[in-house]
């Protein structure tokens, strides 16, 4: 089953800002590759997704885009084939 994305305004704004900055083209390409993989199978262990809980969103997932420390933050949507994209962000996870 292919999944579809619903973009929260914060995620959409973050992606727009990245796409507008030519210096971030490699990050944008890595995010797009990750989104393609999430669309195909968001639960594939090879994605390296971490799950956690937040007070604001409840259960969420963070999938690394494999470029620097950029992540796609998402959760299951209201329908079985929907992923709710919460944020695209650079996270310092303290390697």
PDB file as gemmi writes it, atoms N, CA and C in Angstrom:
CRYST1    1.000    1.000    1.000  90.00  90.00  90.00 P 1                      
ATOM      1  N   UNK A   1       0.844  -1.173   0.000  1.00  0.00           N  
ATOM      2  CA  UNK A   1       0.000   0.000   0.000  1.00  0.00           C  
ATOM      3  C   UNK A   1       0.892   1.239   0.000  1.00  0.00           C  
ATOM      4  N   UNK A   2       0.625   2.147  -0.891  1.00  0.00           N  
ATOM      5  CA  UNK A   2       1.340   3.424  -0.912  1.00  0.00           C  
ATOM      6  C   UNK A   2       0.688   4.375   0.082  1.00  0.00           C  
ATOM      7  N   UNK A   3       1.510   5.144   0.751  1.00  0.00           N  
ATOM      8  CA  UNK A   3       1.032   6.100   1.735  1.00  0.00           C  
ATOM      9  C   UNK A   3       1.013   7.497   1.126  1.00  0.00           C  
ATOM     10  N   UNK A   4       0.140   8.332   1.653  1.00  0.00           N  
ATOM     11  CA  UNK A   4       0.065   9.725   1.241  1.00  0.00           C  
ATOM     12  C   UNK A   4       0.404  10.591   2.438  1.00  0.00           C  
ATOM     13  N   UNK A   5       0.866  11.810   2.158  1.00  0.00           N  
ATOM     14  CA  UNK A   5       1.261  12.727   3.218  1.00  0.00           C  
ATOM     15  C   UNK A   5       0.242  13.831   3.396  1.00  0.00           C  
ATOM     16  N   UNK A   6       0.031  14.179   4.643  1.00  0.00           N  
ATOM     17  CA  UNK A   6      -0.659  15.410   5.001  1.00  0.00           C  
ATOM     18  C   UNK A   6       0.386  16.256   5.714  1.00  0.00           C  
ATOM     19  N   UNK A   7       0.633  17.442   5.193  1.00  0.00           N  
ATOM     20  CA  UNK A   7       1.672  18.316   5.724  1.00  0.00           C  
ATOM     21  C   UNK A   7       1.088  19.290   6.739  1.00  0.00           C  
ATOM     22  N   UNK A   8       1.600  19.277   7.939  1.00  0.00           N  
ATOM     23  CA  UNK A   8       1.246  20.320   8.909  1.00  0.00           C  
ATOM     24  C   UNK A   8       1.928  21.610   8.454  1.00  0.00           C  
ATOM     25  N   UNK A   9       1.362  22.749   8.815  1.00  0.00           N  
ATOM     26  CA  UNK A   9       1.942  24.023   8.363  1.00  0.00           C  
ATOM     27  C   UNK A   9       3.429  24.177   8.717  1.00  0.00           C  
ATOM     28  N   UNK A  10       3.847  23.720   9.892  1.00  0.00           N  
ATOM     29  CA  UNK A  10       5.246  23.844  10.299  1.00  0.00           C  
ATOM     30  C   UNK A  10       6.172  23.046   9.390  1.00  0.00           C  
ATOM     31  N   UNK A  11       5.752  21.850   9.014  1.00  0.00           N  
ATOM     32  CA  UNK A  11       6.554  21.016   8.119  1.00  0.00           C  
ATOM     33  C   UNK A  11       6.613  21.633   6.730  1.00  0.00           C  
ATOM     34  N   UNK A  12       5.494  22.125   6.257  1.00  0.00           N  
ATOM     35  CA  UNK A  12       5.424  22.751   4.938  1.00  0.00           C  
ATOM     36  C   UNK A  12       6.305  23.998   4.890  1.00  0.00           C  
ATOM     37  N   UNK A  13       6.241  24.821   5.928  1.00  0.00           N  
ATOM     38  CA  UNK A  13       7.055  26.037   5.984  1.00  0.00           C  
ATOM     39  C   UNK A  13       8.544  25.706   6.048  1.00  0.00           C  
ATOM     40  N   UNK A  14       8.908  24.693   6.821  1.00  0.00           N  
ATOM     41  CA  UNK A  14      10.315  24.293   6.924  1.00  0.00           C  
ATOM     42  C   UNK A  14      10.836  23.813   5.573  1.00  0.00           C  
ATOM     43  N   UNK A  15      10.040  23.027   4.868  1.00  0.00           N  
ATOM     44  CA  UNK A  15      10.459  22.524   3.560  1.00  0.00           C  
ATOM     45  C   UNK A  15      10.557  23.663   2.552  1.00  0.00           C  
ATOM     46  N   UNK A  16       9.601  24.588   2.576  1.00  0.00           N  
ATOM     47  CA  UNK A  16       9.656  25.748   1.677  1.00  0.00           C  
ATOM     48  C   UNK A  16      10.930  26.557   1.911  1.00  0.00           C  
ATOM     49  N   UNK A  17      11.286  26.773   3.164  1.00  0.00           N  
ATOM     50  CA  UNK A  17      12.495  27.533   3.487  1.00  0.00           C  
ATOM     51  C   UNK A  17      13.747  26.811   2.991  1.00  0.00           C  
ATOM     52  N   UNK A  18      13.796  25.501   3.159  1.00  0.00           N  
ATOM     53  CA  UNK A  18      14.944  24.733   2.669  1.00  0.00           C  
ATOM     54  C   UNK A  18      15.044  24.799   1.150  1.00  0.00           C  
ATOM     55  N   UNK A  19      13.925  24.651   0.481  1.00  0.00           N  
ATOM     56  CA  UNK A  19      13.921  24.678  -0.989  1.00  0.00           C  
ATOM     57  C   UNK A  19      14.304  26.055  -1.539  1.00  0.00           C  
ATOM     58  N   UNK A  20      14.058  27.100  -0.773  1.00  0.00           N  
ATOM     59  CA  UNK A  20      14.381  28.464  -1.215  1.00  0.00           C  
ATOM     60  C   UNK A  20      15.860  28.806  -1.038  1.00  0.00           C  
ATOM     61  N   UNK A  21      16.581  27.988  -0.287  1.00  0.00           N  
ATOM     62  CA  UNK A  21      17.993  28.250  -0.005  1.00  0.00           C  
ATOM     63  C   UNK A  21      18.863  27.331  -0.856  1.00  0.00           C  
ATOM     64  N   UNK A  22      19.547  27.882  -1.880  1.00  0.00           N  
ATOM     65  CA  UNK A  22      20.362  27.029  -2.752  1.00  0.00           C  
ATOM     66  C   UNK A  22      21.451  26.244  -2.011  1.00  0.00           C  
ATOM     67  N   UNK A  23      21.895  26.750  -0.869  1.00  0.00           N  
ATOM     68  CA  UNK A  23      22.931  26.045  -0.097  1.00  0.00           C  
ATOM     69  C   UNK A  23      22.406  24.761   0.529  1.00  0.00           C  
ATOM     70  N   UNK A  24      21.099  24.609   0.562  1.00  0.00           N  
ATOM     71  CA  UNK A  24      20.494  23.442   1.211  1.00  0.00           C  
ATOM     72  C   UNK A  24      20.042  22.382   0.204  1.00  0.00           C  
ATOM     73  N   UNK A  25      20.503  22.458  -1.022  1.00  0.00           N  
ATOM     74  CA  UNK A  25      20.029  21.532  -2.069  1.00  0.00           C  
ATOM     75  C   UNK A  25      20.313  20.069  -1.731  1.00  0.00           C  
ATOM     76  N   UNK A  26      21.452  19.790  -1.098  1.00  0.00           N  
ATOM     77  CA  UNK A  26      21.750  18.397  -0.735  1.00  0.00           C  
ATOM     78  C   UNK A  26      20.809  17.910   0.370  1.00  0.00           C  
ATOM     79  N   UNK A  27      20.477  18.781   1.288  1.00  0.00           N  
ATOM     80  CA  UNK A  27      19.536  18.426   2.349  1.00  0.00           C  
ATOM     81  C   UNK A  27      18.159  18.155   1.741  1.00  0.00           C  
ATOM     82  N   UNK A  28      17.719  19.022   0.846  1.00  0.00           N  
ATOM     83  CA  UNK A  28      16.419  18.846   0.192  1.00  0.00           C  
ATOM     84  C   UNK A  28      16.380  17.522  -0.566  1.00  0.00           C  
ATOM     85  N   UNK A  29      17.446  17.207  -1.288  1.00  0.00           N  
ATOM     86  CA  UNK A  29      17.494  15.942  -2.031  1.00  0.00           C  
ATOM     87  C   UNK A  29      17.404  14.751  -1.071  1.00  0.00           C  
ATOM     88  N   UNK A  30      18.100  14.825   0.058  1.00  0.00           N  
ATOM     89  CA  UNK A  30      18.059  13.735   1.042  1.00  0.00           C  
ATOM     90  C   UNK A  30      16.667  13.609   1.652  1.00  0.00           C  
ATOM     91  N   UNK A  31      16.019  14.731   1.931  1.00  0.00           N  
ATOM     92  CA  UNK A  31      14.658  14.700   2.474  1.00  0.00           C  
ATOM     93  C   UNK A  31      13.705  14.083   1.459  1.00  0.00           C  
ATOM     94  N   UNK A  32      13.835  14.470   0.200  1.00  0.00           N  
ATOM     95  CA  UNK A  32      12.954  13.913  -0.839  1.00  0.00           C  
ATOM     96  C   UNK A  32      13.137  12.410  -0.990  1.00  0.00           C  
ATOM     97  N   UNK A  33      14.380  11.925  -0.899  1.00  0.00           N  
ATOM     98  CA  UNK A  33      14.624  10.475  -0.953  1.00  0.00           C  
ATOM     99  C   UNK A  33      13.950   9.783   0.235  1.00  0.00           C  
ATOM    100  N   UNK A  34      14.066  10.386   1.398  1.00  0.00           N  
ATOM    101  CA  UNK A  34      13.450   9.806   2.597  1.00  0.00           C  
ATOM    102  C   UNK A  34      11.937   9.798   2.476  1.00  0.00           C  
ATOM    103  N   UNK A  35      11.358  10.877   1.964  1.00  0.00           N  
ATOM    104  CA  UNK A  35       9.908  10.926   1.774  1.00  0.00           C  
ATOM    105  C   UNK A  35       9.447   9.845   0.796  1.00  0.00           C  
ATOM    106  N   UNK A  36      10.223   9.611  -0.256  1.00  0.00           N  
ATOM    107  CA  UNK A  36       9.880   8.535  -1.203  1.00  0.00           C  
ATOM    108  C   UNK A  36       9.865   7.184  -0.493  1.00  0.00           C  
ATOM    109  N   UNK A  37      10.842   6.959   0.378  1.00  0.00           N  
ATOM    110  CA  UNK A  37      10.909   5.686   1.111  1.00  0.00           C  
ATOM    111  C   UNK A  37       9.767   5.567   2.119  1.00  0.00           C  
ATOM    112  N   UNK A  38       9.448   6.672   2.785  1.00  0.00           N  
ATOM    113  CA  UNK A  38       8.324   6.657   3.724  1.00  0.00           C  
ATOM    114  C   UNK A  38       7.016   6.386   2.997  1.00  0.00           C  
ATOM    115  N   UNK A  39       6.874   6.963   1.825  1.00  0.00           N  
ATOM    116  CA  UNK A  39       5.660   6.772   1.032  1.00  0.00           C  
ATOM    117  C   UNK A  39       5.474   5.303   0.658  1.00  0.00           C  
ATOM    118  N   UNK A  40       6.585   4.619   0.383  1.00  0.00           N  
ATOM    119  CA  UNK A  40       6.518   3.210  -0.014  1.00  0.00           C  
ATOM    120  C   UNK A  40       6.257   2.296   1.191  1.00  0.00           C  
ATOM    121  N   UNK A  41       6.976   2.519   2.306  1.00  0.00           N  
ATOM    122  CA  UNK A  41       6.819   1.671   3.489  1.00  0.00           C  
ATOM    123  C   UNK A  41       7.398   2.383   4.709  1.00  0.00           C  
ATOM    124  N   UNK A  42       6.583   3.148   5.424  1.00  0.00           N  
ATOM    125  CA  UNK A  42       7.102   3.910   6.559  1.00  0.00           C  
ATOM    126  C   UNK A  42       7.566   3.042   7.728  1.00  0.00           C  
ATOM    127  N   UNK A  43       7.239   1.770   7.712  1.00  0.00           N  
ATOM    128  CA  UNK A  43       7.580   0.895   8.825  1.00  0.00           C  
ATOM    129  C   UNK A  43       8.750  -0.038   8.510  1.00  0.00           C  
ATOM    130  N   UNK A  44       9.445   0.224   7.407  1.00  0.00           N  
ATOM    131  CA  UNK A  44      10.614  -0.563   7.041  1.00  0.00           C  
ATOM    132  C   UNK A  44      11.740  -0.275   8.045  1.00  0.00           C  
ATOM    133  N   UNK A  45      12.253  -1.303   8.722  1.00  0.00           N  
ATOM    134  CA  UNK A  45      13.310  -1.099   9.719  1.00  0.00           C  
ATOM    135  C   UNK A  45      14.569  -0.448   9.145  1.00  0.00           C  
ATOM    136  N   UNK A  46      14.815  -0.608   7.852  1.00  0.00           N  
ATOM    137  CA  UNK A  46      16.004  -0.020   7.227  1.00  0.00           C  
ATOM    138  C   UNK A  46      15.993   1.505   7.260  1.00  0.00           C  
ATOM    139  N   UNK A  47      14.825   2.116   7.490  1.00  0.00           N  
ATOM    140  CA  UNK A  47      14.741   3.576   7.554  1.00  0.00           C  
ATOM    141  C   UNK A  47      15.383   4.142   8.822  1.00  0.00           C  
ATOM    142  N   UNK A  48      15.508   3.322   9.854  1.00  0.00           N  
ATOM    143  CA  UNK A  48      16.119   3.783  11.099  1.00  0.00           C  
ATOM    144  C   UNK A  48      15.232   4.705  11.912  1.00  0.00           C  
ATOM    145  N   UNK A  49      13.943   4.551  11.773  1.00  0.00           N  
ATOM    146  CA  UNK A  49      12.980   5.403  12.463  1.00  0.00           C  
ATOM    147  C   UNK A  49      12.967   5.117  13.963  1.00  0.00           C  
ATOM    148  N   UNK A  50      12.928   6.187  14.755  1.00  0.00           N  
ATOM    149  CA  UNK A  50      12.782   6.085  16.206  1.00  0.00           C  
ATOM    150  C   UNK A  50      11.388   6.559  16.578  1.00  0.00           C  
ATOM    151  N   UNK A  51      10.797   5.887  17.545  1.00  0.00           N  
ATOM    152  CA  UNK A  51       9.476   6.282  18.017  1.00  0.00           C  
ATOM    153  C   UNK A  51       9.602   6.845  19.428  1.00  0.00           C  
ATOM    154  N   UNK A  52       8.798   7.869  19.714  1.00  0.00           N  
ATOM    155  CA  UNK A  52       8.780   8.443  21.053  1.00  0.00           C  
ATOM    156  C   UNK A  52       7.460   9.164  21.274  1.00  0.00           C  
ATOM    157  N   UNK A  53       7.258   9.644  22.487  1.00  0.00           N  
ATOM    158  CA  UNK A  53       6.025  10.347  22.837  1.00  0.00           C  
ATOM    159  C   UNK A  53       6.347  11.783  23.215  1.00  0.00           C  
ATOM    160  N   UNK A  54       5.446  12.689  22.832  1.00  0.00           N  
ATOM    161  CA  UNK A  54       5.561  14.089  23.236  1.00  0.00           C  
ATOM    162  C   UNK A  54       4.250  14.514  23.885  1.00  0.00           C  
ATOM    163  N   UNK A  55       4.295  15.489  24.772  1.00  0.00           N  
ATOM    164  CA  UNK A  55       3.048  15.966  25.379  1.00  0.00           C  
ATOM    165  C   UNK A  55       2.093  16.575  24.344  1.00  0.00           C  
ATOM    166  N   UNK A  56       2.657  17.232  23.348  1.00  0.00           N  
ATOM    167  CA  UNK A  56       1.818  17.922  22.367  1.00  0.00           C  
ATOM    168  C   UNK A  56       1.209  16.994  21.326  1.00  0.00           C  
ATOM    169  N   UNK A  57       1.991  16.033  20.827  1.00  0.00           N  
ATOM    170  CA  UNK A  57       1.546  15.209  19.699  1.00  0.00           C  
ATOM    171  C   UNK A  57       1.262  13.760  20.047  1.00  0.00           C  
ATOM    172  N   UNK A  58       1.613  13.318  21.247  1.00  0.00           N  
ATOM    173  CA  UNK A  58       1.468  11.909  21.569  1.00  0.00           C  
ATOM    174  C   UNK A  58       2.581  11.116  20.900  1.00  0.00           C  
ATOM    175  N   UNK A  59       2.244   9.962  20.341  1.00  0.00           N  
ATOM    176  CA  UNK A  59       3.236   9.117  19.685  1.00  0.00           C  
ATOM    177  C   UNK A  59       3.659   9.675  18.341  1.00  0.00           C  
ATOM    178  N   UNK A  60       4.963   9.855  18.168  1.00  0.00           N  
ATOM    179  CA  UNK A  60       5.514  10.346  16.903  1.00  0.00           C  
ATOM    180  C   UNK A  60       6.711   9.506  16.501  1.00  0.00           C  
ATOM    181  N   UNK A  61       7.095   9.645  15.254  1.00  0.00           N  
ATOM    182  CA  UNK A  61       8.253   8.946  14.705  1.00  0.00           C  
ATOM    183  C   UNK A  61       9.227   9.964  14.133  1.00  0.00           C  
ATOM    184  N   UNK A  62      10.517   9.683  14.267  1.00  0.00           N  
ATOM    185  CA  UNK A  62      11.562  10.518  13.686  1.00  0.00           C  
ATOM    186  C   UNK A  62      12.388   9.641  12.760  1.00  0.00           C  
ATOM    187  N   UNK A  63      12.370   9.975  11.487  1.00  0.00           N  
ATOM    188  CA  UNK A  63      13.121   9.214  10.493  1.00  0.00           C  
ATOM    189  C   UNK A  63      14.292  10.059  10.008  1.00  0.00           C  
ATOM    190  N   UNK A  64      15.533   9.547  10.160  1.00  0.00           N  
ATOM    191  CA  UNK A  64      16.690  10.313   9.700  1.00  0.00           C  
ATOM    192  C   UNK A  64      16.713  10.371   8.171  1.00  0.00           C  
ATOM    193  N   UNK A  65      17.163  11.516   7.642  1.00  0.00           N  
ATOM    194  CA  UNK A  65      17.249  11.640   6.184  1.00  0.00           C  
ATOM    195  C   UNK A  65      18.642  11.264   5.688  1.00  0.00           C  
ATOM    196  N   UNK A  66      19.510  10.913   6.627  1.00  0.00           N  
ATOM    197  CA  UNK A  66      20.866  10.444   6.324  1.00  0.00           C  
ATOM    198  C   UNK A  66      21.737  11.519   5.678  1.00  0.00           C  
ATOM    199  N   UNK A  67      21.482  12.749   6.093  1.00  0.00           N  
ATOM    200  CA  UNK A  67      22.352  13.862   5.712  1.00  0.00           C  
ATOM    201  C   UNK A  67      22.439  14.775   6.928  1.00  0.00           C  
ATOM    202  N   UNK A  68      23.628  14.870   7.483  1.00  0.00           N  
ATOM    203  CA  UNK A  68      23.827  15.649   8.691  1.00  0.00           C  
ATOM    204  C   UNK A  68      22.872  15.110   9.757  1.00  0.00           C  
ATOM    205  N   UNK A  69      22.221  15.945  10.521  1.00  0.00           N  
ATOM    206  CA  UNK A  69      21.284  15.486  11.550  1.00  0.00           C  
ATOM    207  C   UNK A  69      19.865  15.931  11.232  1.00  0.00           C  
ATOM    208  N   UNK A  70      19.457  15.781   9.975  1.00  0.00           N  
ATOM    209  CA  UNK A  70      18.112  16.164   9.556  1.00  0.00           C  
ATOM    210  C   UNK A  70      17.169  14.985   9.721  1.00  0.00           C  
ATOM    211  N   UNK A  71      15.946  15.300  10.149  1.00  0.00           N  
ATOM    212  CA  UNK A  71      14.930  14.282  10.392  1.00  0.00           C  
ATOM    213  C   UNK A  71      13.577  14.729   9.849  1.00  0.00           C  
ATOM    214  N   UNK A  72      12.781  13.743   9.475  1.00  0.00           N  
ATOM    215  CA  UNK A  72      11.369  13.959   9.182  1.00  0.00           C  
ATOM    216  C   UNK A  72      10.605  13.438  10.394  1.00  0.00           C  
ATOM    217  N   UNK A  73       9.822  14.309  11.010  1.00  0.00           N  
ATOM    218  CA  UNK A  73       9.027  13.945  12.186  1.00  0.00           C  
ATOM    219  C   UNK A  73       7.591  13.729  11.717  1.00  0.00           C  
ATOM    220  N   UNK A  74       7.019  12.554  12.020  1.00  0.00           N  
ATOM    221  CA  UNK A  74       5.698  12.209  11.496  1.00  0.00           C  
ATOM    222  C   UNK A  74       4.952  11.303  12.462  1.00  0.00           C  
ATOM    223  N   UNK A  75       3.676  11.140  12.161  1.00  0.00           N  
ATOM    224  CA  UNK A  75       2.853  10.167  12.877  1.00  0.00           C  
ATOM    225  C   UNK A  75       1.783   9.652  11.923  1.00  0.00           C  
ATOM    226  N   UNK A  76       1.158   8.576  12.326  1.00  0.00           N  
ATOM    227  CA  UNK A  76       0.066   8.030  11.514  1.00  0.00           C  
ATOM    228  C   UNK A  76      -1.056   9.044  11.423  1.00  0.00           C  
ATOM    229  N   UNK A  77      -1.672   9.099  10.265  1.00  0.00           N  
ATOM    230  CA  UNK A  77      -2.794  10.002  10.067  1.00  0.00           C  
ATOM    231  C   UNK A  77      -4.100   9.391  10.518  1.00  0.00           C  
ATOM    232  N   UNK A  78      -5.168  10.070  10.205  1.00  0.00           N  
ATOM    233  CA  UNK A  78      -6.494   9.613  10.625  1.00  0.00           C  
ATOM    234  C   UNK A  78      -6.983   8.428   9.808  1.00  0.00           C  
ATOM    235  N   UNK A  79      -6.420   8.228   8.620  1.00  0.00           N  
ATOM    236  CA  UNK A  79      -6.758   7.070   7.789  1.00  0.00           C  
ATOM    237  C   UNK A  79      -5.540   6.162   7.681  1.00  0.00           C  
ATOM    238  N   UNK A  80      -5.751   4.901   7.352  1.00  0.00           N  
ATOM    239  CA  UNK A  80      -4.676   3.907   7.391  1.00  0.00           C  
ATOM    240  C   UNK A  80      -3.543   4.183   6.405  1.00  0.00           C  
ATOM    241  N   UNK A  81      -3.801   4.900   5.326  1.00  0.00           N  
ATOM    242  CA  UNK A  81      -2.755   5.144   4.328  1.00  0.00           C  
ATOM    243  C   UNK A  81      -2.219   6.579   4.372  1.00  0.00           C  
ATOM    244  N   UNK A  82      -2.460   7.287   5.477  1.00  0.00           N  
ATOM    245  CA  UNK A  82      -2.039   8.676   5.609  1.00  0.00           C  
ATOM    246  C   UNK A  82      -0.933   8.797   6.655  1.00  0.00           C  
ATOM    247  N   UNK A  83       0.104   9.573   6.319  1.00  0.00           N  
ATOM    248  CA  UNK A  83       1.139   9.943   7.275  1.00  0.00           C  
ATOM    249  C   UNK A  83       1.056  11.446   7.464  1.00  0.00           C  
ATOM    250  N   UNK A  84       1.002  11.859   8.705  1.00  0.00           N  
ATOM    251  CA  UNK A  84       0.916  13.270   9.056  1.00  0.00           C  
ATOM    252  C   UNK A  84       2.335  13.775   9.298  1.00  0.00           C  
ATOM    253  N   UNK A  85       2.836  14.616   8.387  1.00  0.00           N  
ATOM    254  CA  UNK A  85       4.181  15.155   8.531  1.00  0.00           C  
ATOM    255  C   UNK A  85       4.136  16.358   9.464  1.00  0.00           C  
ATOM    256  N   UNK A  86       4.767  16.212  10.611  1.00  0.00           N  
ATOM    257  CA  UNK A  86       4.719  17.229  11.655  1.00  0.00           C  
ATOM    258  C   UNK A  86       5.794  18.289  11.435  1.00  0.00           C  
ATOM    259  N   UNK A  87       7.010  17.849  11.102  1.00  0.00           N  
ATOM    260  CA  UNK A  87       8.118  18.782  10.994  1.00  0.00           C  
ATOM    261  C   UNK A  87       9.263  18.155  10.223  1.00  0.00           C  
ATOM    262  N   UNK A  88      10.006  18.984   9.531  1.00  0.00           N  
ATOM    263  CA  UNK A  88      11.287  18.617   8.933  1.00  0.00           C  
ATOM    264  C   UNK A  88      12.299  19.483   9.664  1.00  0.00           C  
ATOM    265  N   UNK A  89      13.262  18.837  10.346  1.00  0.00           N  
ATOM    266  CA  UNK A  89      14.106  19.623  11.243  1.00  0.00           C  
ATOM    267  C   UNK A  89      15.509  19.061  11.373  1.00  0.00           C  
ATOM    268  N   UNK A  90      16.432  19.957  11.678  1.00  0.00           N  
ATOM    269  CA  UNK A  90      17.791  19.586  12.029  1.00  0.00           C  
ATOM    270  C   UNK A  90      17.809  19.394  13.544  1.00  0.00           C  
ATOM    271  N   UNK A  91      18.129  18.186  13.991  1.00  0.00           N  
ATOM    272  CA  UNK A  91      18.130  17.875  15.416  1.00  0.00           C  
ATOM    273  C   UNK A  91      19.528  17.511  15.864  1.00  0.00           C  
ATOM    274  N   UNK A  92      19.951  18.096  16.948  1.00  0.00           N  
ATOM    275  CA  UNK A  92      21.218  17.711  17.561  1.00  0.00           C  
ATOM    276  C   UNK A  92      20.896  16.617  18.570  1.00  0.00           C  
ATOM    277  N   UNK A  93      21.110  15.372  18.170  1.00  0.00           N  
ATOM    278  CA  UNK A  93      20.745  14.255  19.017  1.00  0.00           C  
ATOM    279  C   UNK A  93      21.911  13.758  19.879  1.00  0.00           C  
ATOM    280  N   UNK A  94      22.988  14.518  19.921  1.00  0.00           N  
ATOM    281  CA  UNK A  94      24.106  14.220  20.830  1.00  0.00           C  
ATOM    282  C   UNK A  94      24.832  12.935  20.523  1.00  0.00           C  
ATOM    283  N   UNK A  95      25.340  12.822  19.339  1.00  0.00           N  
ATOM    284  CA  UNK A  95      26.095  11.618  18.967  1.00  0.00           C  
ATOM    285  C   UNK A  95      27.229  11.410  19.903  1.00  0.00           C  
TER     286      UNK A  95                                                      
END                                                                             
